[in-house]
């Protein structure tokens, strides 16, 4: 039996034309990830992207209305990929504690390439999520975009792991707060490792962040 290709489904309000539907669209995604990581989001433009892919700037606008929309798309793609890993990583775990351990590992572990998606470099995309996510959430558009469902996958991940926490300890009062703290904190620690290493205890190429958050979650939910 042939394994069906894995699909990452993104809210269709985040694009004019689905970039996954054409080779050019996939090239736009691939090269935009490289350029945003290289230049930073502020310096990134559709003109530079068009030059990098050898296509008119107008061709990029056929897929995305703005670079903000493109960034939200990329962030949502990343979290959809994390959700896919979370679902498959926890589905066969026998106990709630095992499921929670795996879930925390997936949310905090270093990112490696997933060759199921040839046009997306997940390692570089993770760097963009770490460095640029605030430009998605901390905007005047956040409430309107939330109403449009742009952040549904992020919220689903929080809910999935919160539900596992409540399986372990049904009396724990703050599962959503704890999960979102782990998700954002792990990325913050990754940023500190690269740029401000003296304010973190994580060393490169180690799993101390994963160990820290696993211990934190288990102790907090057992202490309540």
Secondary structure, DSSP 4 states (H G I P E B T S, - for coil): -PPPPP-----GGG-SS-GGGSHHHHHHHHHHHHHHHHH-TTT--HHHHHHHHTS-HHHHHTT-S-HHHHHHHHHHHHHHHHHHHHHHHHTT-SSHHHHHHHHHHHHHSPP---TT-TT--HHHHHHHHHHHTHHHHSSTTHHHHHHTTTTHHHHHHHHHHHHHHHHH-TT-S-HHHHHHHHHHHHHHHHHHHHH-GGG----TTS-HHHHHHHHHHHHHHHH-
